[in-house]
Amino acid sequence: MEVLLLLLVFPAAISPLQFPVYRMQQYSLEGQPHGCRAVQVNAESRTLDAEMLTRRCVIMRLTDFSMEKWTRILSQSAAAVLILVPINTSTVLQGPEQCFMDGEMEILRKEIPLPVYFALEDEALLEMYEESRAVSLSMTSSSALEVMFGMVMGSGFQMTTSEVQSKPIRKPVIATLEGHLAGRGEVGELPTVVVVAHYDSFGAAPWLAYGADSNGSGVSVLLEIIRLFHLLYNNPQSRARYNLLFSLTGGGKFNYLGSKRWIEEHLDRSETSVLHENVAFVLCLDTLANGDSLHLHVSRPPVEGTTQWEFMRQLQAVTESPPFHAVNFSLIHKKINLGENLLAWEHEQFGLRRLPAFTVSHLDSPSHRLKNTILDTRSQVNVTKLRRNAEILCEALARFLYMDTMKKMPENLQLFQGELGIQEERLSAILDWLVSHPRAAQLIERNHPMLSTLEHLFRRHLKDVKRHVFKPDDRNPEFVFYDQMKQTMTSHRVKPAVFDLFMALIIAAYLGVIHQAIQKFSSMYSTFVRLITKQKRK
């Protein structure tokens, strides 16, 4: 009997499972809180198959996600949520993955009271999920006997994290890099073309936000443009009569705050900034690693005869000539909505200061789910199309800069070949490096290795390289980031609460039998002796 009790209490000698988990975003932007505000987890696991999720830690796979299920979790006051994310996603996100991307930004719009964590799927976690699912299913059976058996014999998991709470990150910063190439002539008298890309990524969980297409692709193309035009501008005879100013901005996923503060630094605090002078246009690079279309997003349609119109004309001409004629080019006009808290594209920050600007992207809408998702991984990037788009932009930019010289050359002449050719291997290596670590804004500190490497690449090819570091206002901060974005979760195998009652009844019955046996032992023994004596007399 004792052995049976021990087997029931200790069904298997399994040590607790510990694994890294990544908390959902928690931040404030322009005074509006977003994401989950809780950190601590201490609850028994259930899956969505259970009827009641109250005070339970709901384990779900990312492929199970839907807004209907999410609403159910919140309405039943679950204690926590753990979402298992597949390590490898297909190159085409569709079906369940697409459902998650559709709801990913929606669940971040407001504060969420319960802690929400993400973990990368592995064998141990999937096994734990299946066991929790079996327990959840047993409790929804139509048979009362099956439900009772599941409640008694099923093994659940107690999910716990540390007892710390999240706090605002002290002195968060957003850094922006800049550097320039001087054109042929007096620098102060030449017009300037500005090329910009934001480098940070975004997703439901900062530690899982790798941003391969958005905006690792934009950064890769900008670095390649810098390298190639450095080769051209390195020779005084082949410089164009335009200055080139390059900038990698931070806070792109937080209303392009890095661009905003960088513009303010130039226009409001510096009297000698090139942005004060003749800016031909600002070209923003965003999501360039997929699709067979290139869209030029503008706040105002370019007026014929202006530099913006001329660049657009050159860009269209390149996409209509071999080998790029399969690319569909379009101009998309969208006015800046001053009633919205968030800007649609990075060029709008420049447009607000009356600087002519546009954004080039393969996406036709700023609200496309691929711009802000943890599923924007390396597998989603087509490096061949990234190289093609980089070639198109380099050709169009060169044709604009050397417009007078190019008039005497064949229309279909491709400049960037041979030594000036764009190397797919180089683009791929840059992108691999960018997505080798998450680039969420709250994870990038002043001395982050990625910033140091980018600054090194700038100094290698550009002049007057500067790093601008911006902090939020002390009294009325534009943004607030929170810590505890990465935790260790522990799962202990436990029996359900009703199991304690069941065991108490068994033990009580067992002790009752023993007690009765001891109390009646003398009378039972006397009866037994009399029976034996009678048998002998006979």
N, C-alpha and C positions, 0 to 999 in steps of 0.2 A: 504493500500500500504506500509506504514511504517513497519507494522508487517511482510509482505512478505519479504521486504529487510533485516530485522533483521534475519529472518529464513535462508535466503540465505547466509548471512555473517557468522552467528554463527549456523551451522548445529547441533551442540551438545555441551553442556557445559562439555568438557572433559579436565582435567588438563594434563599438560605434563607428559609423561612417562619417568622415569629415571631408568636405569638399568646398572649393571656392565658389562664392556666389557674388553677383554683381547687382547692386541696388538700382532701382529705377531712378531716373532723373529727379533731382530736387533743386529748384532754383527759383529766383524771383526776377522778373524782367519788367522794368518800368513800374515797380510796385505791385505787380500781379504775381501771386505765387503759383507755381506749377509743380506737378509731380507728386511723389509720395513723401510724406513728412515723417513717417515712422521707420524705425530701424529694427527694434527688438522683435524676435520671433520666439515663441514658446507655446507650441500647439501640436496636437496630433494630426497626422496627415490624412487627407481624403482626396479623392479625385472627383471630377465633375460627374461621375456616375452616381455619387451619393445623393440622396434626396435632401438631406440637411447638411449645410456647410457652415453653420453658425459656430464660431469659436474654433474653427479648424484651419489648418494650413492646407490650402488647395494646391495640389500638384497637378500641373497640366503641361502637355506638350505644346510647343508653338503651333503645330499643325492642328491642334484642337481649338485654337482661339477663334472667337467671333464676338462681336459687340453684344450679341444677345446673351452669350454665356458670361461675358464680363459684367454686364448689368446684373445678372443673377447673383454673381459672387458678391457684388457690392450690396445688393438688396438684402442678402441673407447674413450680412455682417460677419463675413469670414475673418479669421484672425490674421491671415497672411496669404500670399500667393507666391508660388515658386513655378516659374515657366522654364521648361527644358528646351534649349535651343540646339538644333542639329549643327554639328561641327561643319559638315559640308552641305552646302545648298546647291541645287541645280543651277545651271547657267540661265535657265528661263524660269523666273519666279511666277508661278501660277497656282491656282487652286488654293490650298490652305495657306501657303506663304503669302499669297496676294491678299487674303483675308486679314492676315496679321498686319501687313503694311497699310492696308486701308484704315485700320483702327489704331495704328501705332501713335500717330500724332493726336488723334481724338482723345485718347486716354491721358494725354499730357496737358490738355487744355486747362484742366482745373486741378485743385489739390485732391489727393487721394489719402484718406485717413489711415489705411492699413499698409504695412510694409510689403513691397513687391520686389521680388528678386528674380534674377535670371541665372541659369547655370548651363554650361555646355554639356550636352548629352554624352554619357559614356556607359559602359556595360553595367557598372554598379548602380548608377542612377536609374537606368531603364529597368533594372531588376526591382529596385525599390518602388518605382512607379507601378509596375505590374502587380506587385504584392499589395500595394495600397489600393489599386483598382479592384483586385479580387475581394478585398474586405468591403469596399464601397458597394460592389455589385451584390455581395451576399446579403447586405442589409436592405436591398430593394427587392428581394425575391418575394414572389407571391405566396410561398410556403412559409408558415410561421415557424415550422421546425428548422428550415434552412436558415431563416433569419436568426433564430436563437443559436443555432450551431455556429453560424458565422460570427455572431457577437461574442461567443464564448471562446471559440478556438482560433479565430482570425488574429493575426499579428499585425499591428499597426506600427507607425514610426512617430516618435516624438521629435519634432523639428525644433532646434534651438539655435540662437545666435548669441553673441555677447550682449551685455546689458547696457552698452553705451548708447548715447543718443547723438543725433547729428547736430552739428554746430556750423554756423557760417564760416567759410574759409577766411582767415585773416589776411588782409591785404592781397586780394586776388588781382591779377594783372591781365591785360590783353596787349600783346606785342605785335607790332607791324614793322616790316622791313622795307627799305627803299634803297634804290641805287639808280644811276643814270648813265647813259652814253651820250656824249656831246656830239652834235652834228657839225657839219662843215660851215664855218662862219662864226660870227659873234654869238656866243651861247645865249646871252640875254635877249638877242634880237630874233632868234629862230623860234618858230612855233614848236610846240611839244606834243608828242603822242604819248599817252599814259597807258600802260598795260597792267592790269590788276587781276589778282585771283586771291580768294580767301583760302586759307589752308586748314581750318579746323573742320571737324566732322560732327555728326549729331545722330542720335538714335535714342531709343527708349532707355538704354543703359549706357552711361558714358564709357565704361570699360570694354564695351563690345562695339563701340562706334568706330569703324575703321575707314569709312567714307572713301571707298575705292574710286567710284565715279564722281561722287560729290563730296569733296572736290579734289581728290587726289589727281584726277585727270587734268583739271585746270592748272594745278601746280606743276605737273609734269610738262604740260605744253608751254607754260610760261618759262620754265627753266630752259627748255629747248630753244625757244625764241631768243632768250638772252644769249645762249651759247652761239647761235648762228649769227645774230646781228653783231655780237662782239667781234666775230671774225671779219665781218664787213666793215665795221667802224674802226677796227684796229689799224686799217690803212687809211691815212688822211684823204687819199685820192678817191676812195670808194665810200666815203661817208655821204649820207643824204643831208639835205638842208633842213633836217628836223632833228630836234633832241628827242631821245627816248628815255622815258622815266618808267621804271618798273617797281611794282609794290606787291608784297605778299601780306595780306591783312589778316588779323585775328578777329575773333568774335563774329565771323560771318554767319554763323547759325544763331546768333543772338542779335538779330536786326542789323547786322553789318556794323556793329559798334566800332570795330577796328577802323573801318573806312571812315566812319563819321568823325571819330576823334583825330584821325590822320589829316582829314580835310581841314578840320578846325585848327590843327597845329600849323598848317600851311597858310590858311587864309586869314585867321584871326590873330595869330601870334608871331607871324613872320612877315616882314615887309619885302623880303627879297626872294620869296618862294617862286618857283617856276609856275605854280598854279595861279599866281597873280598875273602872269604874263599871258601870252597867246597860246592857249591850249587848243590844239586842233580837235582832239576828241579823246575820250577815255574808253578803252576797250576792256571789258570785264570778261574773264574766262570762267565758265561754269559748266560742269557735266558734259564732257566731250568724248567719252569713251564708248559710245554705242550709237545705234541707229544709222539710218541712211538719209538723215535730214540735218540741216543746220539752220537754226532760227536766229535772227537778229532781233532781240527784244529792245524796244525803244519806248521812251515816255512821250517823245514828240517825233513825228515822221521827219526825217532829214529834208531840208529845203534844197532844191536843185541848185548846184553851184557851190554849196558849202563843202568843207572838208569831210564832214560826216557823210554827206551824200556821195562824194567821190570815193570814199573807202567802201561804202555799201555797193557802189557800182562795180568796183574792182573785185569785191568778194563774190558778187553774183557772176561776174565774167569768168572767174576762176572755176566756179562750180559748174559752169556750162561748157567748159573746155576739157578735152581729154587730159589726164585719165580720171577726171573727177566728175564727169557729166552725169554719173548715176546718183549723185548727191542732190537732193531737193533743197533748194534755198528759198527761204521766205522771210519777210519782214513782219514782225508782230508788234502792233502798237497797243500799248496799255498805259493809260494815264496813271499818274501817281495818286493813289487814294489817300488823301490826307486824313480821312476819318478812320483809317485802320491803324492799329498800333504797330503792326509789322509790315515792313516793306517787302515787295515781291522779289525784286532782284537787286543786286549790288549797285548797278548803275543808277538806281533811284537816289542813293545817298549823294551822288555827284549832281544829279539833276536838281535836287533841292537847293543846291548852291549855284545853280545856273551854269554848270559845267556840262558841255555836250558829251553825252555818254551813252553807251549801249552794252548789252550783254549778249554774247554768242553762246549757244547751247544746243544740244541735240533734243532737249526737252521743249515742248511747245507750251508748257504751263508751269508756273512757279509752284503750284500746289501738287505737282506730281509726287507720288509716294516714294519714288526712288531717291529724292533729295534728302530725306531725313529718316533713315532706317538703319537698324543694326544688320539688316540683310544685304546692305551695299558692301559686299566683300569682293575680294580679288576675283572670284569666279564669275562675277557679274561684268567684268571688264573685257572688252574686245580690243586687244592691243593693236591689231591691224587697223581697225577703224580709228583708234586714237592717233596712230601715225598719219593716217590719211587726213584727218581733221587738222592735225598740226601742220601738215604740208599745205593745206588750203589756206590756213590763216597766215602762214609765213609768206606764201606766194602773194596773197592779197595785200598784206602789209608792205611787202617789198615793192609791188607795183604802185602802191600809193606813194611811198617815200621817194621812189626813183621815177616818178611819173614822166618827167621831161625826157629822161634818158631812154625809158622803155618805149617811147613813141617810135623810135627808129628800129626797134627790134620786132621779130615775128610775134604775133598775138599769142601763139600757143607755146612760146618759149617757157621752159620750166627752169627757174633759177636754182632751186635747191636740189642739186644733184652732186654726185662725187664727194669732194671734200665738204661741200655745203649741204650734203644730203642728210635727211633726218633718219637716224638709226633706230630701228624698231627695238633692237636689243637694249639700247641706252634708255629709251622711254620705258621699256618693261622693267629694267633694273631700278630706275627712279621710282616707278610705281610700286614695285615690290618693297622697296625701302620705306616708302610712305605708309603702306598698309601693314607694315610689320609691327606696328604698335598703335593703339587707339590715339586719336587726336582731338578728343573732346576738349572744349575750351577750358573746363574746370580742371583738367589734368595737366595743362601746359603752364608750367611756372616760368618765372623770369629766366632761369638758367637751364631750361629744358634742352636735352641733347639735340632734339630735332631743330629747334631754333638756331642752335650753334652751328649745326651742319648747313642749314639753309643760308645762314649769314656767311659762312665760309664760301659757299657756291656763288653768292652775290659778289663777294670781294674778289673772287677769282676772275670775274668777267666785267664788273661794273666799277664805276668811280663814285666817290662820296657816299659810300654805303653807310646807312644809319639804321639803328634799331630804336624805334619809338615805343616806349612802355607806358601804357595808360592804366590808370586806376579809377575805380568808381568814386563818385563824389561822396565825401564822408557824411554829409547831412541828408542828401537825397540820392542814394546810389541808383544808377541805371540798372545794375544787375547785382545779384547776390548769389554766390555759389555755396553749396554745402558739402561737408565731408562725409566720411563713412560710405563711400560709393562702392567699396569692396569689402567683403566680410568672409568669414569662414562659418559655414553652417554644419551642425552636427545632427545626425539622425540616430536616435536610440530605438532599438526594437522594443516595443511595449505591447502588452495586452490591453484590450479595451477595459473601461471602468467596470462593465458588468461582469468581467471575468473575476474581479475581486470578490463580488457578491457570490458568484458561482463557487469559487474556491472556499469562501467562508462557509457556505452551506455544506460542502463536502467535508470540510474539516470538522464542522460542528457535528455532522452526522457520525463521522468516524470516532470523534471523542465521546459522543453519546453512547455509541455501541460499546466502546471500551469501558466507560463508566458503569454502564448497566452490568457488563460482564463481571467487573470487580465487585460491585454491590451484591450481586446474587451468586457470587462464586461459592460461598459456604453451603447454601441451600442446594445449589446445583450439584456440589460435590457429594453431599449427604445422600441425595436422591440417587446419584450414580453408584455410590457404595452399596446402598440397599439393593439396587437392581442386580449388582454383581453377586451379592450374598445370596439372594434368592436363587439365582441361576446355579450356584454351587450346591445348595441344598437339594435341589431337584436332581 
